[in-house]
Amino acid sequence: MTATLLLTDPLFLQHDPGHGHPESPARLQRILGVLARAPVEGTVMGVPRSATDAELAAVHTPELLAYLKRLSGHEAQIDPDTQVSPDSVDAARLAAGASIKAVEEVMAGRARNAFALVRPPGHHAEPGRAMGFCLFNNVAIAAEAGRRLGAERVLILDWDVHHGNGTQESFYSRRDVLYQSVHQFPYYPGTGAAPEVGVGEGEGYTVNVGLPGGNSDADYGMIFEELFLPMAEAYRPQLILVSAGFDPHQNDPIGGMEVTERGFAAMCASMRSLAERVCGGRLVLLLEGGYSLEGLSQSVHACIEVLAGRGDSFPSGTTHADAKQALIASRDALRPYWSVL
């Protein structure tokens, strides 16, 4: 059986957004340290490549690409949250390329599934704007790569605590990519309300569940089992991508959720099982946020164990009334488009 592919590179550690910034090189260093001490059987490490101009241009505007190219080799402040150091743009191009390579290897059957352990993250980057710690939108670029390789339908599942506004914008008027997001709301960046379901051809193909905070593994399990998975089964994607942000962790200093390592493992297991049922196991995780070094590294390790074959399920527990209300609001918004709801 082919192995789970892990992609990373030392260049990702050279992206330095500044002293005290939560998206620090220590995040990836801690993940790699945990993997070095406790390697996961059934995984192989791979070397990424940089994304080409054409691959970046499949998502981003010429103006943004030219702007970021001018920043290469320099320190600069893009917005109050987003700074670059001399190697940041090269690291971001490599992160996008790692995401593409993960898709290429999985689509070709050379990898069982894959996890791109990259930084900077990507899901806030809009087609024409870098923002929210993100320069290029890695998961949107990966989805376009999957489409070029023959995937007629791509599912993007985003469990980061922040809504992936850039990913949503990239596919808001399209139905060849189904975007599902569970996130804290209202919260940065302010998007992701239940009525945001897409426009035109894409109406009904954007799914937002905004939670107020304090929600648990059981709440996430309810949302997966009663909304995300039935829709995904009906959609039958040919490739599944996960914007895997670990800032919903109960110890995260930025997020306000109560998810544990087992909750992340259960979310990953549900996506792996779905992929095995509908698309030959073609599943790729891409690292997004997560700012508790311990919570992040242990949760990533748990997900890699799941990708390599370990099973897991959502812990039983009481679900919160506000999570049920958020689920109802999302289902109501989407019911006109999906008979399974």
N, C-alpha and C positions, 0 to 999 in steps of 0.2 A: 504494500500500500504506500502511496506517496505520503510525504511528510507535511506537517504544518510549516510554512515558510515564515520566518521572522526577518524583516528587513530593517536595517539601521546603519548608521555611519557616524564616524567621529565628527564630521563637519556639522552635524546637528547640535553638537555641544558648543560650537563656535558662535552660534547666534546668541548674542548677549543684549537683552533689552534694558539692561541697567540695574544698578544696585538696588536691592529690595524689591525688584519686580517679581510678582508671583510666578510668571512663566519663565523660570530660571533654568539654566542647564542642569541644576541639581535634580530636577524632575526625572530626566532621562537617565542621568547617572545612577539614581537610586533604583530605577527599574532594571537597568543592566546589572547592577550589583546584586540584586535579588536573583536574577536569572543565572548569574555566575555561581552563586552559592547553592542554588537549588535548580539545576537545569531540568527542563521538562523533556522526558523521553518522547520521541516522535516528532521533534522539531529540528529544523535546520536553519542556520543563519545564512542570509544572503546579502549581496552587495547591491545597493540601488544604483540607478543612473539618473542623470538630470533630465528634467522635462525639456523638450524642444520648444522653440518659439511657437511653432504651429500647434503643439499640444496645449500650451498655455492659452493661445488665442482661441481655442475652441470654447473657452469659458469667459476670458477676460478681454476687455476692450484694448485697442491699440494704445490709447492714451494712458491707461493704467500700466501697461507693460513698459511703455517708454519712461514713465515716471519712476517706476521701480528700478529700471535699468540705470537711470541716472543716479540713484541712491547707492548702487553697488560700490563697495569699497569705502563707504562713508558712514559716519554716524548721523542720525537724523531722527526727528520726532515727527511721526505721521499724524498722530492724534494724541489726546491725553493718556491713552492706554497703550499706544503702539509705538515702540521705538525700534530702530535698527542700528546695528553695529556694522563694521566693515564686511563681515562675512554673512550677514543676515540674508541678503537677497540670494546669494549662492545656496545657502542652506535651504531657503524656501523653494528654490527651483529643484533642488535635490529631493525635498520632501514631496513635492508634486510628482516628480519622476518615480520615487519609491512607490507612491500610490498607484501609478500607472503600471509599474513592473509587477506589483502584487496582483493586479487584475490580469495582466498578460499571462503570468505563470499559472494562475488558477483557471483561467479560461482555456488554456492549452492543456490542462490536466497534468502539468508538471509539479503542481503543489496541491495538496489536499484542500487547504484553505490557507489564509495568510493574515498576518498582522504587521502593518507598517508602523514601526516605532519611531515616529518622526517628530520634529519640531522645526519651525513654528507650526502651530495648529492652523486650521484653515476655514472652518465653517462660517465664520463671520465675514470673510472676504467676499464682497459683492462683485459682480462683473466689472464695474468701473471704480471700485473703491476698496483699498486696504483698510482694515479697522479691527478693533477688538482682539489684539495680539496677532492677527492673521494677515498674511500678505497675499498668498494665492489660495484658492479654495480647493484643497486637495481632494475632497470627496466628489465635488462636482467635476473636476478634471478626470478623476478615476471613472466616474459614470460615463463621461463622454468616450473614454477609452474603451469601456465595455460595449458601448453602442457601436463603435467602429469595428470591434471584433465580432459583432454579430448578435449581441444581446438586444433583442427587440424591446424587452421590458426590464427595467432596472429598479430595484427597491433600495432606497436609502433610509435607514433607520437611525435616528439621532437621539441618543440618551444623555447627552451633555446637559448640565443644569441650565445652560443658556440656550436660547433658541437660535438655530442656525439660519439667521436671516439671509446670509449670502447664498446658501444652498437653496433656500426657498425661492429667492428671486431668480436664480438661474433656471429653474424648471417650472415656474408658477403657471405658465401658459401651455405646458406640455403634458401629455399623458404617457410618454414613453419612459418617464421616471416618476415613480410613486414616492413621495417624501412623507415620512412619518416622524413626528417629533414629540417627545414628552420632556417638559422643561418647567422651570420655575417661572411663574407669571403672576403679576407684572414684575418684571425684572429686566436687567440688561439683555438685549438691546431694545426692548419695548415691543417687539413683534411677537407673533405666535399666538394670537387669540383664536379661539375655536372657529369663528366665522371665516377665518382666512383659509379658504378651501381651494384656491386656484381661480383662474379666469380662462375664458375662451375654451379651447380644446383641453386645457388642463383643469377645468372646473371639476372638483371632486377628487383630484389626485394630489392634494396637499392636505395633510392630517396633522392637526395641532391639539395637543392636550396640555393645557397650562395649569400647573398645580401651584397652590399658594405657598408651599413650604412645609417642612415637618413631616413629609410623607415617607413611607417605609417600603421595605421589600414587598410586603403584601399588597400595597397600593399599586406599585409598578406591575406586579404580577396580574392584578385585576385588569389593568389597562392593556397589557399584552394579550391576555387570554380573551378579553371581551371586545377588543377593538383592533389592535394591530394585527394579530395573527389571523383572525377571520378575513380581514381585508386582504392581507398578503396572500393567503391561500387562494382567494378568488382571483387576485391579480396574476398569480403564477409567474413571478419574476424569473428571468433567466440568469440573473446575477444579483447578489445581495451585498450591499455595502453598509457598514456601520460606522457612523461618526461616534467613536467610543471616547466620550469624555467622562472622567471619573470624579468630577466635582459635585455630583449628588451624594458623594460619600458622607457618612455621618460625622467624620472628623475634618471635613474640608473647611478651610477658613473663609472661603468666599461663598460657597453654596449654603443653602438652608434646608437640605434634605437629610434623610436618615437611612440612606441605602448602605448596606454592608457589602463586604467582599462576596458573600454568598448571593446577594441580590444581583450583583453584576454578573457572576457566574451563571445564574439562572437566566438572565436576559441573553447572555451569549449562547447558552445551551438551547434556548428557544429558537434563536436564529440559525444555529447549526442544524437543529432538527428540521426546521422549515427548509433550509437549503438542501438537505439530503432528500426531502420529500419532493421538492418541486424543480430543482435545478442542478441535480448532480453534485450537490455539496459546494457549489461555487459561492464562497463566502469570504469577504475581505473586511477586516477591521482596520481602521485608521485612528491613530491616537489624536485626541483633541485635548480638552482641559483636564484638570485634576491637580490640586495644589496642596493637599496633605501628602507629604512625601511617603509616609507609611501607608496611608489609605490607598494612594495611587499605585504604588509598587505592588502591594499585596493583591489589589484588585486586578491589575494587569496580569500578574502571575496566575491568578485563579482563572481568568479568561483564556490564557494560553493553555492551561491544563485542559479546559473544556474543548478548545479547538483541536487539541491532540487526542481527544477521545473520552475524557472523563465526563460522566453525566452529572447533571445537577437540576434542581427544581426550586421553584420559589418557596421560601419558608411560609408555613401557615401563620396566620395572625389576623388581627382585627384590621379591617380597612377603615380609613377615615371618611367621614361624611363629606368633607370638601373634595376629596379625590373622587368619590362617587358622583358628586355634582359636576366636576370637571369632565368626567367620562360621559355623563348624560349630555352635557352641552356639545361635546365633540360628536357623539353619535347622532344627535339631532341635526347638527349642521351637515353631516355626511349622508344621512339616510336617503335623501332624494337621489343619490348617485349610486348607492350600493345596496343590492337586495339582501346581502348577508347581514345587514344591520337592522 
